[in-house]
Amino acid sequence: ADTKTLKTLPEREFRAGMMEVIKYGVIKHPALFKLIEEKMTEGGLYPLKELPRVIELSCRIKRNVVLEDEMEAGPRMILNYGHTLGHAIEKNAGYGYYLHGEAVGIGMLWANRIAVRQGLLSSKVSKRIEVIVKRAGFPSLPKGINAPSLIETMKKDKKKRQGEVPLILPQDIGRVEITKGISPEDIKDETEKIN
């Protein structure tokens, strides 16, 4: 990976990419998350000389997760942390309104709040994740996107299994759980608070 090419990206694109890097830290690698906490500045900027390590770790994490579950039988679903709501937001806002990473960032915060509500994640750890996601350039939702439309879109998610959409909820930095059967009330309540 030639990190010099990252200089050619607009800042918004770079920040969106950092959302996916944050995801890797949350789902599998506390040391990567700590690196991001220490080095990423407001607006999602990261020292160019430090990027090779972050990119290497991110690629290694994804590779290992995919190798563990090449046929997507289950464990590989952890890569969808933040994506269930993120995909629904992209569709409901109109493709192109958000960059993919921006929508995933919103989805990560939403998943965290559901995890706290379910007793899976402490408020303290949720706050750490929220601070980093917001530092990376968390966008706000446009008017007109509401919980019922997002829930309807999530019900059609391609990752649906036996009629339920699995949610990837963090338990701690570096550890997530694949859950299903989250109540519609929990989803609705937390979706209405995502800004």
Phi and psi in degrees as GROMACS dihedral restraints (atoms count N, CA, C in turn):
[ dihedral_restraints ]
;  ai    aj    ak    al  type     phi  dphi    fc
    3     4     5     6     1   -92.1    20    10
    4     5     6     7     1   100.5    20    10
    6     7     8     9     1   -67.3    20    10
    7     8     9    10     1   -17.5    20    10
    9    10    11    12     1   -63.8    20    10
   10    11    12    13     1   -29.4    20    10
   12    13    14    15     1   -64.9    20    10
   13    14    15    16     1   -22.4    20    10
   15    16    17    18     1   -65.8    20    10
   16    17    18    19     1   -21.4    20    10
   18    19    20    21     1   -65.1    20    10
   19    20    21    22     1   -21.6    20    10
   21    22    23    24     1   -82.7    20    10
   22    23    24    25     1    -9.7    20    10
   24    25    26    27     1   -79.9    20    10
   25    26    27    28     1   142.9    20    10
   27    28    29    30     1   -62.7    20    10
   28    29    30    31     1   151.1    20    10
   30    31    32    33     1   -55.9    20    10
   31    32    33    34     1   -38.2    20    10
   33    34    35    36     1   -60.7    20    10
   34    35    36    37     1   -41.9    20    10
   36    37    38    39     1   -65.4    20    10
   37    38    39    40     1   -40.8    20    10
   39    40    41    42     1   -62.4    20    10
   40    41    42    43     1   -46.1    20    10
   42    43    44    45     1   -60.3    20    10
   43    44    45    46     1   -41.4    20    10
   45    46    47    48     1   -61.7    20    10
   46    47    48    49     1   -39.3    20    10
   48    49    50    51     1   -64.9    20    10
   49    50    51    52     1   -35.7    20    10
   51    52    53    54     1   -65.1    20    10
   52    53    54    55     1   -27.2    20    10
   54    55    56    57     1   -60.3    20    10
   55    56    57    58     1   -40.3    20    10
   57    58    59    60     1   -68.6    20    10
   58    59    60    61     1   -35.3    20    10
   60    61    62    63     1   -64.7    20    10
   61    62    63    64     1   -43.3    20    10
   63    64    65    66     1   -57.7    20    10
   64    65    66    67     1   -42.8    20    10
   66    67    68    69     1   -54.9    20    10
   67    68    69    70     1   -45.4    20    10
   69    70    71    72     1   -61.5    20    10
   70    71    72    73     1   -39.1    20    10
   72    73    74    75     1   -62.6    20    10
   73    74    75    76     1   -43.1    20    10
   75    76    77    78     1   -68.7    20    10
   76    77    78    79     1   -42.5    20    10
   78    79    80    81     1   -78.5    20    10
   79    80    81    82     1   -25.1    20    10
   81    82    83    84     1  -147.1    20    10
   82    83    84    85     1   -14.9    20    10
   84    85    86    87     1  -145.6    20    10
   85    86    87    88     1    90.0    20    10
   87    88    89    90     1   -56.8    20    10
   88    89    90    91     1   -34.5    20    10
   90    91    92    93     1   -67.2    20    10
   91    92    93    94     1   -37.6    20    10
   93    94    95    96     1   -64.5    20    10
   94    95    96    97     1   -44.3    20    10
   96    97    98    99     1   -59.4    20    10
   97    98    99   100     1   -42.6    20    10
   99   100   101   102     1   -63.8    20    10
  100   101   102   103     1   -40.5    20    10
  102   103   104   105     1   -57.0    20    10
  103   104   105   106     1   -45.2    20    10
  105   106   107   108     1   -64.4    20    10
  106   107   108   109     1   -44.6    20    10
  108   109   110   111     1   -56.1    20    10
  109   110   111   112     1   -41.6    20    10
  111   112   113   114     1   -77.7    20    10
  112   113   114   115     1   -34.2    20    10
  114   115   116   117     1  -107.7    20    10
  115   116   117   118     1   -25.7    20    10
  117   118   119   120     1   -77.2    20    10
  118   119   120   121     1   131.2    20    10
  120   121   122   123     1   -98.9    20    10
  121   122   123   124     1   173.4    20    10
  123   124   125   126     1   -54.5    20    10
  124   125   126   127     1   138.2    20    10
  126   127   128   129     1    87.7    20    10
  127   128   129   130     1     9.1    20    10
  129   130   131   132     1    75.8    20    10
  130   131   132   133     1    15.1    20    10
  132   133   134   135     1   -80.7    20    10
  133   134   135   136     1   144.4    20    10
  135   136   137   138     1  -137.3    20    10
  136   137   138   139     1   136.2    20    10
  138   139   140   141     1   -57.3    20    10
  139   140   141   142     1   126.1    20    10
  141   142   143   144     1   -55.8    20    10
  142   143   144   145     1   -40.1    20    10
  144   145   146   147     1   -67.2    20    10
  145   146   147   148     1   -18.6    20    10
  147   148   149   150     1   -91.3    20    10
  148   149   150   151     1   -12.4    20    10
  150   151   152   153     1   -65.0    20    10
  151   152   153   154     1   -36.5    20    10
  153   154   155   156     1   -54.1    20    10
  154   155   156   157     1   -40.4    20    10
  156   157   158   159     1   -65.0    20    10
  157   158   159   160     1   -43.8    20    10
  159   160   161   162     1   -65.2    20    10
  160   161   162   163     1   -42.1    20    10
  162   163   164   165     1   -66.4    20    10
  163   164   165   166     1   -44.2    20    10
  165   166   167   168     1   -59.0    20    10
  166   167   168   169     1   -47.1    20    10
  168   169   170   171     1   -62.3    20    10
  169   170   171   172     1   -43.1    20    10
  171   172   173   174     1   -61.4    20    10
  172   173   174   175     1   -45.5    20    10
  174   175   176   177     1   -64.1    20    10
  175   176   177   178     1   -41.5    20    10
  177   178   179   180     1   -63.6    20    10
  178   179   180   181     1   -42.2    20    10
  180   181   182   183     1   -61.6    20    10
  181   182   183   184     1   -49.5    20    10
  183   184   185   186     1   -62.4    20    10
  184   185   186   187     1   -44.1    20    10
  186   187   188   189     1   -56.8    20    10
  187   188   189   190     1   -48.2    20    10
  189   190   191   192     1   -65.1    20    10
  190   191   192   193     1   -39.3    20    10
  192   193   194   195     1   -65.0    20    10
  193   194   195   196     1   -44.0    20    10
  195   196   197   198     1   -67.1    20    10
  196   197   198   199     1   -41.8    20    10
  198   199   200   201     1   -63.0    20    10
  199   200   201   202     1   -33.8    20    10
  201   202   203   204     1   -68.4    20    10
  202   203   204   205     1   -25.4    20    10
  204   205   206   207     1  -147.3    20    10
  205   206   207   208     1    65.8    20    10
  207   208   209   210     1   -60.4    20    10
  208   209   210   211     1   -31.3    20    10
  210   211   212   213     1   -95.7    20    10
  211   212   213   214     1    11.8    20    10
  213   214   215   216     1    54.2    20    10
  214   215   216   217     1    46.5    20    10
  216   217   218   219     1   -79.0    20    10
  217   218   219   220     1   -19.6    20    10
  219   220   221   222     1   174.9    20    10
  220   221   222   223     1   -69.5    20    10
  222   223   224   225     1   -57.3    20    10
  223   224   225   226     1   -29.9    20    10
  225   226   227   228     1   -63.5    20    10
  226   227   228   229     1   -19.0    20    10
  228   229   230   231     1   -59.6    20    10
  229   230   231   232     1   -18.5    20    10
  231   232   233   234     1   -61.4    20    10
  232   233   234   235     1   -22.0    20    10
  234   235   236   237     1   -65.6    20    10
  235   236   237   238     1   -13.2    20    10
  237   238   239   240     1   -89.2    20    10
  238   239   240   241     1     8.7    20    10
  240   241   242   243     1   -54.2    20    10
  241   242   243   244     1   124.2    20    10
  243   244   245   246     1    84.9    20    10
  244   245   246   247     1   -12.8    20    10
  246   247   248   249     1   -86.0    20    10
  247   248   249   250     1   -26.8    20    10
  249   250   251   252     1   -60.5    20    10
  250   251   252   253     1   -53.8    20    10
  252   253   254   255     1   -73.6    20    10
  253   254   255   256     1   -35.6    20    10
  255   256   257   258     1   -55.6    20    10
  256   257   258   259     1   -46.0    20    10
  258   259   260   261     1   -63.8    20    10
  259   260   261   262     1   -39.8    20    10
  261   262   263   264     1   -65.2    20    10
  262   263   264   265     1   -39.5    20    10
  264   265   266   267     1   -64.9    20    10
  265   266   267   268     1   -45.2    20    10
  267   268   269   270     1   -56.4    20    10
  268   269   270   271     1   -45.4    20    10
  270   271   272   273     1   -67.5    20    10
  271   272   273   274     1   -46.3    20    10
  273   274   275   276     1   -72.3    20    10
  274   275   276   277     1   -29.5    20    10
  276   277   278   279     1   -80.5    20    10
  277   278   279   280     1   -17.6    20    10
  279   280   281   282     1    97.7    20    10
  280   281   282   283     1   120.9    20    10
  282   283   284   285     1   -55.8    20    10
  283   284   285   286     1   131.9    20    10
  285   286   287   288     1   106.3    20    10
  286   287   288   289     1   -22.0    20    10
  288   289   290   291     1   -65.3    20    10
  289   290   291   292     1   -45.3    20    10
  291   292   293   294     1  -110.9    20    10
  292   293   294   295     1   149.0    20    10
  294   295   296   297     1   -76.3    20    10
  295   296   297   298     1   154.8    20    10
  297   298   299   300     1   -54.8    20    10
  298   299   300   301     1   -47.3    20    10
  300   301   302   303     1   -61.8    20    10
  301   302   303   304     1   -33.5    20    10
  303   304   305   306     1   -64.1    20    10
  304   305   306   307     1   -46.4    20    10
  306   307   308   309     1   -64.3    20    10
  307   308   309   310     1   -37.5    20    10
  309   310   311   312     1   -64.1    20    10
  310   311   312   313     1   -39.6    20    10
  312   313   314   315     1   -58.6    20    10
  313   314   315   316     1   -44.2    20    10
  315   316   317   318     1   -62.6    20    10
  316   317   318   319     1   -43.1    20    10
  318   319   320   321     1   -62.8    20    10
  319   320   321   322     1   -34.3    20    10
  321   322   323   324     1   -65.8    20    10
  322   323   324   325     1   -43.7    20    10
  324   325   326   327     1   -64.9    20    10
  325   326   327   328     1   -38.4    20    10
  327   328   329   330     1   -63.0    20    10
  328   329   330   331     1   -45.4    20    10
  330   331   332   333     1   -62.9    20    10
  331   332   333   334     1   -39.1    20    10
  333   334   335   336     1   -60.0    20    10
  334   335   336   337     1   -45.2    20    10
  336   337   338   339     1   -65.2    20    10
  337   338   339   340     1   -37.5    20    10
  339   340   341   342     1   -66.8    20    10
  340   341   342   343     1   -39.7    20    10
  342   343   344   345     1   -62.6    20    10
  343   344   345   346     1   -39.9    20    10
  345   346   347   348     1   -64.5    20    10
  346   347   348   349     1   -45.9    20    10
  348   349   350   351     1   -60.6    20    10
  349   350   351   352     1   -34.0    20    10
  351   352   353   354     1   -82.5    20    10
  352   353   354   355     1    -6.1    20    10
  354   355   356   357     1    80.4    20    10
  355   356   357   358     1    15.0    20    10
  357   358   359   360     1   -87.3    20    10
  358   359   360   361     1   -27.8    20    10
  360   361   362   363     1  -130.6    20    10
  361   362   363   364     1   138.7    20    10
  363   364   365   366     1   -76.6    20    10
  364   365   366   367     1   151.4    20    10
  366   367   368   369     1   -60.2    20    10
  367   368   369   370     1   -35.4    20    10
  369   370   371   372     1   -62.8    20    10
  370   371   372   373     1   -46.4    20    10
  372   373   374   375     1   -69.4    20    10
  373   374   375   376     1   -39.6    20    10
  375   376   377   378     1   -57.8    20    10
  376   377   378   379     1   -40.9    20    10
  378   379   380   381     1   -64.3    20    10
  379   380   381   382     1   -40.6    20    10
  381   382   383   384     1   -57.9    20    10
  382   383   384   385     1   -45.0    20    10
  384   385   386   387     1   -65.7    20    10
  385   386   387   388     1   -44.0    20    10
  387   388   389   390     1   -60.6    20    10
  388   389   390   391     1   -42.0    20    10
  390   391   392   393     1   -59.2    20    10
  391   392   393   394     1   -44.6    20    10
  393   394   395   396     1   -68.5    20    10
  394   395   396   397     1   -44.3    20    10
  396   397   398   399     1   -61.0    20    10
  397   398   399   400     1   -43.3    20    10
  399   400   401   402     1   -68.5    20    10
  400   401   402   403     1   -35.6    20    10
  402   403   404   405     1   -63.5    20    10
  403   404   405   406     1   -31.8    20    10
  405   406   407   408     1   -75.3    20    10
  406   407   408   409     1    -5.6    20    10
  408   409   410   411     1   108.0    20    10
  409   410   411   412     1    48.6    20    10
  411   412   413   414     1   -60.2    20    10
  412   413   414   415     1   121.7    20    10
  414   415   416   417     1   -87.8    20    10
  415   416   417   418     1   159.5    20    10
  417   418   419   420     1   -94.4    20    10
  418   419   420   421     1   160.6    20    10
  420   421   422   423     1   -79.9    20    10
  421   422   423   424     1   141.9    20    10
  423   424   425   426     1   -73.4    20    10
  424   425   426   427     1   156.7    20    10
  426   427   428   429     1   -62.2    20    10
  427   428   429   430     1   150.5    20    10
  429   430   431   432     1    97.7    20    10
  430   431   432   433     1   -13.5    20    10
  432   433   434   435     1   -92.0    20    10
  433   434   435   436     1   124.2    20    10
  435   436   437   438     1  -131.0    20    10
  436   437   438   439     1   165.3    20    10
  438   439   440   441     1   -56.6    20    10
  439   440   441   442     1   -49.1    20    10
  441   442   443   444     1   -58.0    20    10
  442   443   444   445     1   -40.5    20    10
  444   445   446   447     1   -69.7    20    10
  445   446   447   448     1   -36.6    20    10
  447   448   449   450     1   -67.3    20    10
  448   449   450   451     1   -41.3    20    10
  450   451   452   453     1   -63.3    20    10
  451   452   453   454     1   -42.7    20    10
  453   454   455   456     1   -60.4    20    10
  454   455   456   457     1   -41.9    20    10
  456   457   458   459     1   -66.4    20    10
  457   458   459   460     1   -41.2    20    10
  459   460   461   462     1   -62.8    20    10
  460   461   462   463     1   -32.8    20    10
  462   463   464   465     1   -63.2    20    10
  463   464   465   466     1   -21.3    20    10
  465   466   467   468     1   -98.1    20    10
  466   467   468   469     1     8.4    20    10
  468   469   470   471     1   -56.2    20    10
  469   470   471   472     1   137.3    20    10
  471   472   473   474     1   -66.0    20    10
  472   473   474   475     1   -16.8    20    10
  474   475   476   477     1   -87.3    20    10
  475   476   477   478     1     5.9    20    10
  477   478   479   480     1   -58.5    20    10
  478   479   480   481     1   137.2    20    10
  480   481   482   483     1  -129.0    20    10
  481   482   483   484     1   127.9    20    10
  483   484   485   486     1    48.1    20    10
  484   485   486   487     1    42.7    20    10
  486   487   488   489     1    80.6    20    10
  487   488   489   490     1    -3.0    20    10
  489   490   491   492     1  -119.2    20    10
  490   491   492   493     1   145.2    20    10
  492   493   494   495     1   -92.3    20    10
  493   494   495   496     1   117.1    20    10
  495   496   497   498     1   -70.3    20    10
  496   497   498   499     1   139.2    20    10
  498   499   500   501     1  -109.2    20    10
  499   500   501   502     1   141.2    20    10
  501   502   503   504     1   -99.2    20    10
  502   503   504   505     1   112.1    20    10
  504   505   506   507     1  -116.2    20    10
  505   506   507   508     1   131.5    20    10
  507   508   509   510     1   -72.6    20    10
  508   509   510   511     1   145.8    20    10
  510   511   512   513     1  -108.1    20    10
  511   512   513   514     1   -25.7    20    10
  513   514   515   516     1  -169.9    20    10
  514   515   516   517     1   174.4    20    10
  516   517   518   519     1   -68.9    20    10
  517   518   519   520     1   120.9    20    10
  519   520   521   522     1    96.4    20    10
  520   521   522   523     1     1.6    20    10
  522   523   524   525     1  -146.6    20    10
  523   524   525   526     1   124.8    20    10
  525   526   527   528     1  -128.7    20    10
  526   527   528   529     1   166.4    20    10
  528   529   530   531     1  -126.8    20    10
  529   530   531   532     1   138.9    20    10
  531   532   533   534     1   -88.9    20    10
  532   533   534   535     1   114.6    20    10
  534   535   536   537     1  -119.5    20    10
  535   536   537   538     1   158.4    20    10
  537   538   539   540     1  -146.5    20    10
  538   539   540   541     1   166.3    20    10
  540   541   542   543     1    83.7    20    10
  541   542   543   544     1    20.2    20    10
  543   544   545   546     1   -66.5    20    10
  544   545   546   547     1   137.7    20    10
  546   547   548   549     1   -70.5    20    10
  547   548   549   550     1   145.6    20    10
  549   550   551   552     1   -56.7    20    10
  550   551   552   553     1   -31.4    20    10
  552   553   554   555     1   -65.3    20    10
  553   554   555   556     1   -44.3    20    10
  555   556   557   558     1   -60.4    20    10
  556   557   558   559     1   -46.2    20    10
  558   559   560   561     1   -61.5    20    10
  559   560   561   562     1   -47.4    20    10
  561   562   563   564     1   -63.2    20    10
  562   563   564   565     1   -47.9    20    10
  564   565   566   567     1   -59.7    20    10
  565   566   567   568     1   -46.9    20    10
  567   568   569   570     1   -74.1    20    10
  568   569   570   571     1   -32.2    20    10
  570   571   572   573     1   -65.2    20    10
  571   572   573   574     1   -34.1    20    10
  573   574   575   576     1   -72.7    20    10
  574   575   576   577     1   -12.9    20    10
  576   577   578   579     1  -107.1    20    10
  577   578   579   580     1    11.3    20    10
  579   580   581   582     1   -72.4    20    10
  580   581   582   583     1   -13.3    20    10
